[in-house]
Amino acid sequence: MSYKRRNKIDLFSLLLVAVAMGLSLTVAYQFHLFYGNGALPVASELAVGPAKDG
């Protein structure tokens, strides 16, 4: 009677795949935010005046 050996998933490889997917999604999201449309983000449109000493 012979048993078939099950191939176990390498946890380090699974971790590397998860990190690579997260990093690529983050970079794609940042690219979409800044280069996806012609409008700039709201924070860069704010005009801040000089600070006044009270």
N, C-alpha and C positions, 0 to 999 in steps of 0.2 A: 504494500500500500504506500503510494507516494503522495506526499502533500505538496500542493503548489505554494510557493512562497509569494506572499503578497508584497508588492513594492510599496514601501512606506514613503509618504511625502516628506521630503527634506524641509524641515521647518525654516532653516536659514534661507533657502531659495524662495519659500513662500513669503518670508519677511522682506526679502529684496524686491520681489514683485509688487508687494503692497506699497512699499516705500516709493518705488519708481512710478507706480500709478498715481499715488498721492501728489508726488512732486510734479508730474506732468500735468495733472489736472489743475494744480495751483498756478503753474506757469501759463497754462492756456487761459485760465480765468483772468489773470493779470494782463495778459496780452489783449484779451477781449475788452477789458475795462478801458485800457489806455489807447488802443489802436482800432477797436472795433467800430467806433462811430466818430463823427466829427465833433461832438460836444465834449468839452472837458469835464472832469469830475467837479462836483459842487465845491469842494474844499479849495480848489485852485481858482475859483471864480470870486471868492470872497476878497474884498479889498480891506486890508487892515491899516488903519491910520496910525500915526505915531503915538506912542504912549505919552500921556499927559501927567506931569507931576502934580499931585494934589496938595 
